[in-house]
Amino acid sequence: MTRTRKKIAVIGAGNVGATCAFVLAQKKLGDIVLLDIYEGFAKGKALDMSQNGQVLNYDGNLTGTSNYEDIADSDVVVVTSGFPRQPGMTREDLIAKNASIVKQVGEGIKRHAPDSIIIMVTNPLDLMTYHMQKITGFPAHRVCGQAGVLDSARMTHFVAKAVGCSEEDVQAMVLGGHGDTMVPLPRFTTAGGIAITNLLTDDEIDAICQRTASGGGEIVKLLERGSAFYAPGSAAAIMAEAVLHDRKRLIPASAYLTGQYGLQDVYIGVPVILGANGIERIIELELSDGELSSLQTSGNFYKSQLTDILGY
Ligand code: APR
């Protein structure tokens, strides 16, 4: 019998993975399989979320597992397995530990969900997305990373507070790597269609850009154990929705560059069209010299990390 319901696997049932699964369930996007090395952890969270189906009006088609056979033929796989940051750590400090987890997960996905589209969340995001593409050997358009939706949402929040308007009216654009080198772009950020340069002072905009770039670190410091998960998990679910419903969302995402913005053989955050085929197009913006140079600095930083630390 042909399967008509979509299937989404979320790897890692921790804070980000469980949040993502919870948002996916509420959006009624399909059957959800939560996979973790700790089977009971995945099963327990899936059961708890399933029992919430009646309360929040969704079908409880969530299962937990530690067996990759259960993710067979998933349409989308969201990867959140890996260690989060602790206070004082950069995302790059996670490379060694998370690279081996991504390798193990990538081999499972390649074997059991060979036609899926992969959305990476594990940090350091741009490096782990590159690593996943190499491990699976999937075409690059089927492996992308969630960072820009989150970073833009953070910027959106700070802009909305500074302008005194609703988040709904703000559109922000943050490119580059998901780390200290990220590139918030005030010139491409609007509130109610009005460029924020018309609404806020240069100092206010600078402060917003800085707070956006260190937005994850601010939360790590406050939490004292672990890192942000509501917004990262939701952002990954929104990307899954774009793929599953072929929404052709124009959003920033970590994508494989082949010369765009003067960068190649690296994953970095750029504006893309995300639809049923994954990254369907990379949008090349006319950037100012300063903006382009910041994006290239970010791309080259991750390129050197790929070589120096991951050996690519
Ligand atoms: N296979 C499957 N699951 C794994 C594996 C593995 N090889 N290794 C670890 N996990 C699981 C852990 O058991 C844990 O449940 O990944 C989960 C990670 O959850 P948390 O520790 O709560 O971390 P979380 O906050 O969800 O962050 C996960 O996303 O945003 C990034 O930086 C963050 O890299 C981190 C990732």
Boltz pocket constraint, residues with backbone or C-beta under 6 A from the ligand:
constraints:
  - pocket:
      binder: B
      contacts: [[A, 11], [A, 12], [A, 13], [A, 14], [A, 15], [A, 16], [A, 17], [A, 35], [A, 36], [A, 37], [A, 38], [A, 41], [A, 79], [A, 80], [A, 81], [A, 82], [A, 83], [A, 84], [A, 85], [A, 94], [A, 98], [A, 100], [A, 101], [A, 104], [A, 105], [A, 121], [A, 122], [A, 123], [A, 124], [A, 226], [A, 227], [A, 228], [A, 229], [A, 232]]
      max_distance: 6.0
